[in-house]
């Protein structure tokens, strides 16, 4: 039976629903939740239905899945709808961050090393889910998502709490100069090792959240490296191109449910 990774400060808000899935070897494809990697769709959809059951909501939830393309494209979800949950055909096109203030809608991110970031404005009741690989991080997608929350919903960054979910850590993410050079302005975000660099994408994304005026005490880091914990999380790099993906999700419940 799969369990969830969760964030302490999100759990303080009873109206908030969030979870980060983990592997489960007794389920198809170790409980991968990705429809885009070539596995049998029926088994993946069955996994997604199990996930929905595990969330134990007393209401119908609407799940939003995007076609992630390592962009800085941000999509606002303005109505109760399900997208990309049972088919790739209606996933949100070319999008790597989702924002909504609609209750009963769950925003999702699929990863196997990239950085998933979950955001929640406690006062405005707005949530966001961000997918930040090195390209999205280079494009400052986490910063831009907070700016969009301010622009569209009037969010004050000091009211936003963030969870930076499991992703590949500095310990395992070796890159060449052609990648590292994009982050040379953040010296604490990498460590040179010979002609290579160990890149710290979670820390760089935390810095973007701080630059967006989030309070440091409101940013909870998982401090879990996917490559170091392949028994629990999929890691594309450690597992040499694995097809599995785990899901990070966030949404708000209706009423008092």
Backbone bond lengths (Angstrom), bond angles and torsions (degrees), N, CA, C in turn:
res aa  C-N    CA-C-N  psi(-1)  N-CA   C-N-CA  omega(-1)  CA-C   N-CA-C  phi
1 X - - - 1.455 - - 1.525 109.77 -
2 X 1.315 118.63 124.29 1.469 119.91 -179.00 1.522 112.01 -69.14
3 X 1.324 114.93 150.77 1.460 119.22 173.60 1.529 107.70 -115.28
4 X 1.313 116.38 -178.31 1.456 121.14 -178.05 1.524 110.59 -122.25
5 X 1.319 115.36 145.72 1.461 121.23 163.69 1.522 106.14 -89.37
6 X 1.341 116.59 134.35 1.464 120.18 -179.06 1.529 110.41 -134.69
7 X 1.326 115.21 165.35 1.457 121.99 -179.63 1.522 110.19 -107.55
8 X 1.325 115.40 135.41 1.464 121.59 -175.82 1.519 112.08 -59.49
9 X 1.332 117.57 -47.46 1.465 117.38 -172.94 1.525 112.74 -75.47
10 X 1.326 118.23 -23.31 1.468 119.55 173.56 1.529 110.41 -68.20
11 X 1.315 116.14 -34.50 1.466 119.86 -176.88 1.529 112.10 -69.81
12 X 1.331 116.76 -11.15 1.463 119.66 177.14 1.520 112.21 -77.06
13 X 1.318 116.88 -10.79 1.470 121.61 -179.43 1.530 108.85 -106.53
14 X 1.317 118.51 102.40 1.467 121.70 -175.20 1.528 113.53 -60.23
15 X 1.320 117.01 -27.26 1.462 119.68 -177.31 1.523 112.75 -82.71
16 X 1.341 116.59 -4.88 1.460 120.79 -176.88 1.522 110.71 -96.55
17 X 1.320 115.77 138.74 1.463 122.10 174.85 1.528 107.08 -116.67
18 X 1.330 116.35 126.23 1.465 118.90 176.35 1.517 109.38 -150.87
19 X 1.312 116.58 156.38 1.457 121.76 177.72 1.518 109.47 -169.00
20 X 1.332 115.03 151.84 1.464 122.55 169.66 1.515 105.63 -123.71
21 X 1.326 117.34 120.95 1.463 120.31 -174.84 1.529 111.38 -77.20
22 X 1.315 115.05 161.78 1.462 121.86 177.91 1.525 109.28 -129.81
23 X 1.311 116.09 170.79 1.461 120.92 178.79 1.528 111.35 -67.74
24 X 1.306 115.35 152.13 1.464 121.67 172.50 1.516 107.43 -146.61
25 X 1.317 116.68 107.49 1.463 120.27 -172.42 1.518 113.96 -71.81
26 X 1.325 117.79 -9.41 1.464 119.21 177.63 1.534 111.98 -90.13
27 X 1.334 117.42 4.19 1.461 122.03 177.69 1.528 109.84 -117.54
28 X 1.337 117.45 158.13 1.467 119.71 -177.46 1.522 112.63 -53.57
29 X 1.326 115.35 135.83 1.470 122.24 177.24 1.526 111.96 53.55
30 X 1.337 115.30 34.23 1.467 121.92 178.30 1.526 112.25 57.01
31 X 1.328 115.42 30.66 1.468 123.01 178.99 1.528 111.52 71.45
32 X 1.322 116.45 34.87 1.468 119.01 169.70 1.523 108.60 -65.16
33 X 1.332 115.40 147.44 1.455 120.55 -177.04 1.526 111.95 -121.81
34 X 1.341 116.30 18.98 1.468 121.22 -175.65 1.519 112.02 -99.36
35 X 1.323 115.43 127.42 1.464 120.62 175.28 1.537 112.59 -90.12
36 X 1.323 117.66 -11.03 1.467 120.50 -171.21 1.523 114.12 -97.37
37 X 1.342 118.46 4.50 1.460 119.79 -173.08 1.529 113.75 -108.49
38 X 1.319 117.81 8.23 1.460 120.51 170.61 1.514 116.56 98.63
39 X 1.322 118.72 -4.00 1.464 119.52 176.76 1.531 110.71 -71.61
40 X 1.324 114.62 166.33 1.456 120.04 178.96 1.531 110.24 -61.57
41 X 1.326 115.75 120.51 1.466 120.93 -173.17 1.522 111.93 -61.33
42 X 1.328 117.65 -37.34 1.470 119.46 -177.81 1.523 111.33 -61.49
43 X 1.344 116.47 -40.11 1.460 119.62 178.69 1.518 111.92 -68.67
44 X 1.330 117.09 -38.47 1.465 119.96 178.65 1.527 110.01 -66.67
45 X 1.320 117.11 -42.74 1.466 120.08 178.18 1.526 110.48 -63.86
46 X 1.334 116.39 -36.99 1.466 119.47 175.65 1.530 110.42 -62.81
47 X 1.323 116.64 -40.06 1.473 119.78 175.81 1.521 110.66 -61.63
48 X 1.323 116.73 -42.58 1.471 120.37 -179.70 1.534 110.44 -64.73
49 X 1.322 116.91 -37.43 1.465 119.73 177.49 1.526 111.03 -67.39
50 X 1.332 116.72 -37.07 1.471 119.80 174.89 1.525 109.90 -62.29
51 X 1.319 115.39 -42.60 1.463 119.97 178.51 1.527 110.56 -59.05
52 X 1.309 116.28 -46.19 1.463 120.46 179.28 1.523 110.60 -59.03
53 X 1.327 116.57 -41.82 1.469 120.29 177.87 1.530 111.33 -64.29
54 X 1.344 116.40 -39.16 1.461 120.56 -178.25 1.521 112.11 -65.64
55 X 1.322 117.06 -27.92 1.461 119.94 179.96 1.522 111.54 -69.08
56 X 1.326 117.29 -17.50 1.466 123.87 171.25 1.529 112.86 51.88
57 X 1.307 114.87 46.34 1.460 118.53 176.11 1.529 109.29 -85.00
58 X 1.333 116.27 143.65 1.460 120.72 178.53 1.530 111.08 -86.40
59 X 1.308 116.49 5.05 1.463 121.24 -179.37 1.519 109.37 -130.48
60 X 1.308 115.74 162.94 1.460 120.26 175.26 1.524 109.13 -72.52
61 X 1.323 116.23 131.46 1.457 121.32 178.78 1.528 109.68 -108.87
62 X 1.310 115.53 148.62 1.461 121.92 179.63 1.521 108.11 -114.91
63 X 1.333 116.34 120.30 1.462 121.31 -173.38 1.526 110.97 -100.85
64 X 1.325 115.22 137.41 1.457 121.92 179.00 1.530 108.89 -114.87
65 X 1.341 115.58 121.82 1.461 121.89 176.81 1.526 107.67 -120.81
66 X 1.316 116.47 134.31 1.467 120.96 -179.08 1.523 110.71 -106.16
67 X 1.312 115.18 155.42 1.463 122.14 168.63 1.524 106.08 -83.38
68 X 1.325 116.78 96.71 1.460 122.07 -173.91 1.530 110.47 -77.67
69 X 1.328 115.65 129.95 1.471 120.17 -174.40 1.517 112.99 -129.67
70 X 1.334 118.30 19.27 1.472 122.34 -179.96 1.520 111.24 59.75
71 X 1.327 115.64 38.45 1.461 122.38 -178.80 1.533 109.22 -103.54
72 X 1.347 115.55 -174.65 1.467 119.58 168.70 1.528 109.76 -113.93
73 X 1.336 116.09 27.31 1.463 121.07 179.34 1.520 109.93 -77.38
74 X 1.334 115.18 134.04 1.461 122.68 -177.73 1.525 108.64 -121.97
75 X 1.320 116.82 131.93 1.464 121.47 -177.73 1.529 109.88 -118.58
76 X 1.328 115.32 132.95 1.452 121.23 174.46 1.525 109.00 -91.73
77 X 1.319 116.99 131.38 1.459 122.37 175.72 1.523 106.89 -102.03
78 X 1.327 116.60 114.93 1.463 120.94 -169.77 1.525 113.92 -111.83
79 X 1.319 117.57 0.40 1.465 119.26 178.71 1.520 110.02 -146.70
80 X 1.331 114.45 161.30 1.458 119.08 177.27 1.518 108.72 -72.46
81 X 1.316 115.07 114.00 1.453 120.44 -179.95 1.523 108.02 -158.64
82 X 1.322 115.55 159.02 1.452 121.30 174.11 1.518 107.79 -112.39
83 X 1.328 116.07 130.53 1.458 121.10 -177.96 1.528 109.95 -134.38
84 X 1.336 116.61 129.11 1.450 121.23 173.66 1.516 115.73 74.33
85 X 1.330 117.40 8.60 1.467 120.36 -175.06 1.528 112.15 -80.96
86 X 1.321 116.93 -40.62 1.467 120.47 -178.97 1.516 113.01 -110.52
87 X 1.324 117.07 -2.54 1.457 121.15 -179.96 1.516 110.17 -160.30
88 X 1.328 116.46 145.85 1.460 120.18 174.21 1.524 111.45 -70.16
89 X 1.320 116.23 -21.08 1.469 120.41 -169.76 1.523 112.83 -63.65
90 X 1.326 118.13 -28.50 1.463 118.82 -179.28 1.529 112.67 -115.15
91 X 1.345 117.01 20.19 1.467 119.90 174.15 1.527 109.50 -65.70
92 X 1.321 116.33 155.55 1.463 120.65 176.69 1.528 108.53 -65.25
93 X 1.316 116.90 123.72 1.467 120.85 -171.88 1.528 112.36 -72.36
94 X 1.338 115.46 138.76 1.473 124.06 168.71 1.517 112.32 38.62
95 X 1.323 115.82 66.43 1.466 120.80 -172.50 1.526 109.39 -144.65
96 X 1.339 116.26 138.81 1.460 119.95 -179.14 1.526 113.85 -127.57
97 X 1.324 116.52 8.72 1.464 120.17 171.19 1.525 108.75 -150.19
98 X 1.320 115.42 139.59 1.460 122.83 -178.22 1.525 108.79 -125.92
99 X 1.325 116.33 139.88 1.466 121.57 178.31 1.531 108.31 -134.54
100 X 1.332 116.41 141.79 1.470 119.28 173.98 1.522 111.22 -154.42
101 X 1.330 114.86 154.17 1.467 121.27 168.44 1.521 109.88 -116.28
102 X 1.330 116.79 11.32 1.466 122.20 -177.71 1.525 109.36 -87.59
103 X 1.313 116.08 122.88 1.461 120.35 179.13 1.529 110.31 -74.64
104 X 1.324 115.38 148.39 1.455 120.59 -178.69 1.521 113.45 86.53
105 X 1.335 117.06 1.12 1.463 122.23 177.98 1.525 108.52 -107.35
106 X 1.325 116.88 130.65 1.460 122.22 -179.72 1.526 108.89 -111.30
107 X 1.323 116.32 120.33 1.461 122.34 178.28 1.524 108.94 -89.15
108 X 1.322 117.31 138.80 1.458 120.43 -175.21 1.526 112.15 -129.48
109 X 1.335 114.90 152.26 1.461 123.55 174.89 1.528 107.12 -133.67
110 X 1.333 117.05 135.57 1.462 122.28 177.25 1.526 109.40 -108.57
111 X 1.331 116.63 130.17 1.459 119.88 -178.52 1.523 111.93 -146.42
112 X 1.348 114.20 164.97 1.466 122.12 170.96 1.522 108.20 -151.85
113 X 1.317 117.62 43.40 1.471 127.87 176.11 1.524 111.38 149.32
114 X 1.351 117.32 -38.73 1.466 119.99 178.18 1.530 110.13 -60.01
115 X 1.329 115.95 166.15 1.466 121.07 -173.66 1.528 110.75 -93.30
116 X 1.336 118.10 115.83 1.467 120.93 171.62 1.530 109.19 -90.47
117 X 1.332 115.82 133.03 1.464 121.21 -179.60 1.526 108.51 -125.52
118 X 1.327 116.26 126.33 1.460 122.16 178.45 1.526 108.65 -110.97
119 X 1.337 115.85 135.91 1.459 121.79 -176.05 1.528 110.52 -128.40
120 X 1.323 116.05 145.53 1.464 120.85 179.30 1.520 109.88 -147.50
121 X 1.328 115.88 120.06 1.465 121.85 172.62 1.523 107.58 -90.43
122 X 1.316 116.02 111.64 1.465 121.70 -173.29 1.524 112.44 -69.61
123 X 1.326 117.95 -28.67 1.461 120.67 -177.02 1.522 111.89 -88.51
124 X 1.307 117.84 -47.11 1.466 121.82 -179.46 1.518 112.39 -81.25
125 X 1.328 116.70 -13.02 1.469 122.83 -177.03 1.530 110.42 55.56
126 X 1.316 113.90 65.75 1.455 123.02 177.05 1.524 107.20 -130.07
127 X 1.340 116.58 138.31 1.466 120.76 177.41 1.519 109.88 -122.78
128 X 1.339 115.27 157.79 1.458 121.14 176.79 1.517 109.61 -147.56
129 X 1.327 115.42 151.93 1.460 122.36 175.41 1.523 107.34 -132.37
130 X 1.339 116.00 130.48 1.456 122.03 -171.90 1.526 110.00 -126.35
131 X 1.331 115.58 137.12 1.466 122.77 174.86 1.524 107.97 -109.65
132 X 1.339 116.99 116.18 1.457 120.94 -175.89 1.524 111.17 -127.19
133 X 1.338 116.69 93.10 1.451 121.12 164.87 1.519 107.60 -80.61
134 X 1.324 118.37 -170.02 1.466 117.51 -177.58 1.522 111.27 -66.86
135 X 1.335 117.89 -32.44 1.465 119.62 179.77 1.530 110.95 -69.87
136 X 1.329 116.40 -43.19 1.457 119.58 177.22 1.518 111.84 -66.55
137 X 1.334 116.12 -35.60 1.453 120.36 176.73 1.522 110.11 -66.35
138 X 1.324 116.63 -43.61 1.469 120.94 175.21 1.527 110.62 -55.83
139 X 1.342 116.48 -38.66 1.469 121.20 -179.09 1.529 112.50 -82.73
140 X 1.332 116.95 3.16 1.479 122.75 175.99 1.530 112.10 61.69
141 X 1.324 117.22 42.85 1.462 119.56 -175.66 1.529 112.11 -64.86
142 X 1.334 118.67 -34.39 1.470 119.54 179.19 1.530 110.27 -64.96
143 X 1.316 116.57 -45.91 1.464 121.42 177.62 1.525 110.42 -60.02
144 X 1.328 116.56 -46.09 1.465 121.06 -176.66 1.527 111.42 -66.30
145 X 1.322 117.06 -31.62 1.466 119.60 178.53 1.529 110.52 -66.91
146 X 1.323 116.47 -43.16 1.470 119.39 176.77 1.528 109.85 -62.00
147 X 1.335 116.99 -42.34 1.463 120.10 178.86 1.529 111.28 -60.80
148 X 1.327 116.50 -38.90 1.471 120.50 178.10 1.528 110.45 -66.83
149 X 1.310 117.82 -38.01 1.466 121.05 176.45 1.519 110.29 -62.28
150 X 1.323 117.58 -38.27 1.460 121.69 177.06 1.527 110.66 -67.08
151 X 1.320 115.41 -46.49 1.465 121.44 -174.18 1.521 112.40 -66.33
152 X 1.326 116.78 -46.45 1.464 121.17 -172.88 1.523 112.40 -87.32
153 X 1.324 117.47 -39.92 1.461 120.73 -171.57 1.527 113.59 -111.59
154 X 1.319 117.25 -0.37 1.460 119.93 179.77 1.508 114.09 69.82
155 X 1.321 117.15 26.47 1.463 120.79 -178.50 1.525 111.15 -68.58
156 X 1.309 115.84 142.31 1.454 122.71 172.21 1.531 106.79 -100.17
157 X 1.338 118.75 121.48 1.469 120.11 -176.13 1.526 114.09 -53.81
158 X 1.326 117.69 -27.88 1.463 118.68 -178.89 1.527 112.02 -69.40
159 X 1.341 116.50 -15.20 1.467 120.93 177.83 1.524 112.77 -95.22
160 X 1.328 117.06 -1.70 1.466 121.05 -176.38 1.523 109.75 -93.93
161 X 1.328 115.61 127.38 1.466 120.54 171.63 1.518 107.80 -104.28
162 X 1.337 116.37 146.64 1.462 122.05 -174.44 1.519 110.54 -130.43
163 X 1.328 114.92 145.08 1.456 121.82 171.69 1.513 108.93 -124.33
164 X 1.332 116.65 120.70 1.463 121.76 176.94 1.522 107.00 -98.47
165 X 1.332 115.83 106.87 1.462 122.70 -168.19 1.532 111.88 -78.78
166 X 1.335 117.60 170.99 1.463 120.94 179.51 1.522 112.91 -51.59
167 X 1.327 114.46 136.61 1.466 122.19 -179.40 1.525 107.10 -161.44
168 X 1.314 116.88 171.39 1.455 119.02 -178.98 1.526 110.01 -66.14
169 X 1.328 116.65 136.03 1.452 121.65 -174.98 1.516 113.64 -100.14
170 X 1.304 115.38 172.81 1.464 121.84 177.04 1.533 110.80 -54.86
171 X 1.314 116.83 -31.04 1.463 121.85 -178.30 1.521 112.92 -61.28
172 X 1.337 117.22 -26.72 1.470 121.10 -171.31 1.522 114.73 -126.08
173 X 1.330 118.06 -8.85 1.467 119.74 -172.33 1.528 110.62 -98.01
174 X 1.328 115.27 84.40 1.458 121.46 178.18 1.520 110.03 -88.15
175 X 1.342 116.41 128.79 1.465 121.41 -179.24 1.522 109.14 -134.03
176 X 1.328 115.22 162.48 1.451 120.98 175.72 1.518 110.84 -85.66
177 X 1.323 115.53 174.64 1.454 120.54 -178.42 1.515 112.22 -62.87
178 X 1.346 116.94 -29.33 1.460 120.12 -178.65 1.519 112.33 -63.86
179 X 1.336 117.46 -23.23 1.466 121.80 173.15 1.522 110.44 -94.52
180 X 1.316 116.33 -47.73 1.469 120.48 -174.54 1.515 112.89 -61.97
181 X 1.329 117.48 -31.52 1.468 120.08 -175.13 1.533 112.90 -60.98
182 X 1.318 116.11 -23.51 1.469 119.11 178.92 1.529 112.03 -69.84
183 X 1.347 116.11 -12.96 1.464 120.19 -176.02 1.530 112.27 -121.73
184 X 1.318 116.84 16.51 1.466 120.23 -179.09 1.527 112.18 -64.14
185 X 1.340 117.05 -18.35 1.464 119.67 177.91 1.526 112.18 -79.18
186 X 1.341 116.49 -1.38 1.470 121.33 177.36 1.529 107.01 -123.53
187 X 1.339 118.62 77.26 1.466 121.70 -172.69 1.528 114.55 -54.32
188 X 1.343 116.46 -32.85 1.469 117.89 -179.10 1.527 112.22 -77.52
189 X 1.342 116.96 -2.68 1.456 120.69 -177.88 1.514 115.18 -89.15
190 X 1.342 116.96 1.29 1.464 118.70 179.77 1.522 109.90 -156.41
191 X 1.333 115.83 161.59 1.463 122.51 175.36 1.519 108.16 -130.75
192 X 1.340 118.96 121.38 1.467 120.62 176.64 1.526 110.46 -68.12
193 X 1.331 116.37 136.84 1.466 122.51 174.33 1.516 106.79 -135.53
194 X 1.324 116.14 99.28 1.460 119.73 -174.46 1.519 109.68 62.99
195 X 1.322 115.95 -126.05 1.465 120.59 178.35 1.527 112.20 -92.99
196 X 1.326 116.63 3.01 1.463 122.01 -179.52 1.527 110.04 -110.48
197 X 1.315 114.23 176.46 1.467 120.95 -179.60 1.522 108.94 -137.73
198 X 1.334 116.23 140.18 1.454 121.49 172.75 1.526 106.52 -97.07
199 X 1.331 115.44 111.88 1.463 121.89 -171.87 1.526 110.94 -95.79
200 X 1.317 115.91 137.28 1.467 121.93 -178.24 1.534 109.42 -109.74
201 X 1.332 115.96 80.97 1.470 119.97 -178.35 1.521 113.10 -63.40
202 X 1.345 120.38 -39.53 1.469 118.38 177.85 1.526 111.89 -59.29
203 X 1.327 117.11 -43.49 1.463 119.90 -179.26 1.530 110.93 -65.91
204 X 1.330 117.37 -40.89 1.466 120.19 -179.71 1.519 110.34 -63.55
205 X 1.322 117.01 -38.97 1.463 119.62 177.40 1.525 111.21 -69.80
206 X 1.314 117.61 -34.66 1.467 119.57 173.73 1.522 109.87 -60.51
207 X 1.332 116.41 -42.13 1.459 119.70 179.17 1.523 111.17 -62.10
208 X 1.340 116.81 -38.05 1.467 119.64 177.00 1.527 110.99 -63.21
209 X 1.319 117.01 -38.85 1.466 120.23 177.74 1.527 110.69 -65.89
210 X 1.330 116.27 -38.72 1.464 119.67 176.33 1.528 110.53 -65.83
211 X 1.331 115.94 -40.31 1.468 119.84 177.69 1.528 111.11 -62.99
212 X 1.347 115.38 -28.50 1.468 120.49 177.99 1.523 111.97 -82.42
213 X 1.335 116.29 4.23 1.477 124.29 174.12 1.518 114.54 83.52
214 X 1.352 117.81 17.84 1.457 117.80 169.36 1.521 108.76 -69.31
215 X 1.334 116.42 151.09 1.455 121.57 176.71 1.531 108.94 -80.98
216 X 1.332 115.48 137.04 1.465 118.65 -175.73 1.528 112.16 -58.13
217 X 1.340 116.51 -36.80 1.467 119.15 -179.45 1.526 112.40 -68.77
218 X 1.336 117.11 -12.70 1.464 121.02 178.61 1.523 113.05 -96.25
219 X 1.316 117.37 4.50 1.470 121.42 178.72 1.519 108.40 -108.79
220 X 1.310 116.71 110.96 1.470 121.58 -179.19 1.526 109.03 -100.69
221 X 1.319 115.98 119.35 1.464 122.25 179.59 1.522 109.30 -94.56
222 X 1.328 117.06 133.64 1.466 119.51 178.84 1.523 111.22 -67.33
223 X 1.337 116.69 -34.27 1.462 122.90 -175.34 1.526 111.81 56.57
224 X 1.327 115.70 31.32 1.458 122.05 177.37 1.525 108.14 -114.62
225 X 1.325 116.54 121.70 1.469 121.49 176.62 1.525 108.84 -91.38
226 X 1.322 115.68 124.44 1.468 119.56 -179.38 1.525 111.96 -63.17
227 X 1.332 117.06 -37.80 1.471 120.13 -178.41 1.527 111.62 -69.02
228 X 1.324 117.29 -29.06 1.470 121.32 177.37 1.526 112.06 -82.17
229 X 1.330 116.76 -13.32 1.472 121.07 -173.59 1.524 111.37 -129.93
230 X 1.340 115.70 50.66 1.470 119.13 -176.01 1.527 112.63 -70.76
231 X 1.317 117.43 -12.98 1.461 118.19 174.30 1.519 110.89 -71.74
232 X 1.347 116.37 -19.08 1.464 120.03 -176.76 1.520 113.18 -115.71
233 X 1.333 117.74 -29.42 1.462 121.71 -177.39 1.526 110.60 -131.03
234 X 1.323 115.82 147.61 1.454 119.87 174.53 1.527 109.62 -70.42
235 X 1.339 115.87 141.51 1.466 121.27 176.17 1.521 108.58 -137.17
236 X 1.317 115.77 110.12 1.461 121.20 -178.21 1.530 110.94 -59.59
237 X 1.321 115.96 -40.51 1.465 119.19 -177.71 1.518 111.40 -74.44
238 X 1.317 118.14 -50.37 1.482 120.65 -176.70 1.521 111.12 -66.28
239 X 1.337 116.80 -35.63 1.468 120.50 -177.90 1.534 111.79 -93.96
240 X 1.324 114.98 14.58 1.460 122.60 172.19 1.527 112.35 53.58
241 X 1.331 113.79 59.32 1.458 119.29 175.17 1.517 114.17 85.23
242 X 1.322 117.91 34.60 1.465 120.76 179.61 1.526 110.44 -59.15
243 X 1.318 115.31 153.90 1.461 120.05 179.18 1.525 112.46 -97.21
244 X 1.334 117.62 -7.60 1.458 120.32 -178.91 1.515 112.24 -75.63
245 X 1.333 115.95 149.86 1.458 122.70 175.16 1.526 108.93 -138.51
246 X 1.322 116.43 138.70 1.460 119.55 171.36 1.526 108.68 -99.53
247 X 1.316 116.30 164.46 1.458 121.39 -171.35 1.524 110.65 -120.00
248 X 1.333 115.23 132.63 1.467 122.18 170.73 1.520 107.39 -108.55
249 X 1.320 117.30 134.73 1.465 119.62 -172.38 1.518 111.51 -144.77
250 X 1.337 113.68 153.01 1.457 119.92 178.66 1.518 109.69 -153.27
251 X 1.346 115.90 141.94 1.457 121.38 178.79 1.516 109.15 -164.89
252 X 1.321 115.31 172.30 1.459 121.42 179.08 1.526 110.12 -116.33
253 X 1.311 115.40 136.56 1.451 120.81 179.82 1.526 110.83 -76.38
254 X 1.317 115.60 155.34 1.460 120.68 174.09 1.519 109.61 -78.06
255 X 1.307 116.47 137.47 1.475 120.90 172.45 1.509 112.34 54.13
256 X 1.331 115.48 -133.45 1.471 121.07 -176.47 1.509 111.77 -101.09
257 X 1.356 118.39 8.90 1.461 120.81 -176.94 1.507 111.53 -69.60
